[in-house]
């Protein structure tokens, strides 16, 4: 208890106390049960030499892909690095990384080359040059059968897992595809582009269902778990929510960030979170149509992922740090 008070007085990020390991694991359920909660700093993971582009997790393992041309795997239970893998395919941004939903494979976008690694030993199972100007984004289907990639060449492509046979490809834009994500039911996907478009299309057929023109380049796109909503985040600081039942106009629009929104996601059907270059994190409640929490982590928020098992948010920052924050309910 003495150590907890020391951490509190030192004012760790979010001015919160550190959480004991014994309280870490909780049962899965709603990520936020109400707006009565705190986001408490837990610990730092591996620090990269440059900003972190993507993070993901499976069970007690966390993977981070950085602009230092490496990925690292961190064991939450042991608070230690399992391995660090360096690549020779240096691009002008970081490495997108995703676990398959069953955790068997790790999908890595090593600039132009897509690699599938065995997550038990991190050996390369298959690899293929997929986007001639570099891979910007990867998303894995819930059934573990295919991966969607988007690139700086303006294409989206769908590949089989784990052998990387091309299923379908489509050029969406003459600009770049900055982010793409598959819906939770594996029926649709979204892609946001540098030239201000959002594409809603079927997956894996890549049949375009809707094109939304935004006022600013689109940094990130995300579906709600129930499929009733999706969002876009742009480089003017907007987070804009659309309802599937009405694609002609947006449902909600938030302008809280003073810089680009680099990542924004639904963490459950009622709450969404955004992170920006300004270092701010906002938590929004859909039912209330309002911001309910704001935090600052002191560095640009390039990516975040949730861990339902550990009731935790995992951030990748502009300082190259993986930061873990525990969700504590006041109920």
HELIX and SHEET records of a PDB file:
HELIX    1   1 UNK A    2  UNK A   10  1                                   9    
HELIX    2   2 UNK A   13  UNK A   15  5                                   3    
HELIX    3   3 UNK A   21  UNK A   23  5                                   3    
SHEET    1   A 4 UNK A  37  UNK A  47  0                                        
SHEET    2   A 4 UNK A 321  UNK A 329 -1                                        
SHEET    3   A 4 UNK A 312  UNK A 317 -1                                        
SHEET    4   A 4 UNK A 301  UNK A 307 -1                                        
SHEET    1   B 4 UNK A  52  UNK A  58  0                                        
SHEET    2   B 4 UNK A  61  UNK A  66 -1                                        
SHEET    3   B 4 UNK A  70  UNK A  75 -1                                        
SHEET    4   B 4 UNK A  80  UNK A  86 -1                                        
SHEET    1   C 4 UNK A  96  UNK A  99  0                                        
SHEET    2   C 4 UNK A 105  UNK A 110 -1                                        
SHEET    3   C 4 UNK A 113  UNK A 118 -1                                        
SHEET    4   C 4 UNK A 124  UNK A 129 -1                                        
SHEET    1   D 4 UNK A 135  UNK A 140  0                                        
SHEET    2   D 4 UNK A 146  UNK A 151 -1                                        
SHEET    3   D 4 UNK A 155  UNK A 160 -1                                        
SHEET    4   D 4 UNK A 166  UNK A 171 -1                                        
SHEET    1   E 4 UNK A 177  UNK A 182  0                                        
SHEET    2   E 4 UNK A 188  UNK A 193 -1                                        
SHEET    3   E 4 UNK A 197  UNK A 202 -1                                        
SHEET    4   E 4 UNK A 208  UNK A 213 -1                                        
SHEET    1   F 4 UNK A 218  UNK A 223  0                                        
SHEET    2   F 4 UNK A 229  UNK A 234 -1                                        
SHEET    3   F 4 UNK A 238  UNK A 243 -1                                        
SHEET    4   F 4 UNK A 252  UNK A 255 -1                                        
SHEET    1   G 4 UNK A 261  UNK A 266  0                                        
SHEET    2   G 4 UNK A 271  UNK A 276 -1                                        
SHEET    3   G 4 UNK A 280  UNK A 285 -1                                        
SHEET    4   G 4 UNK A 290  UNK A 296 -1                                        
END                                                                             
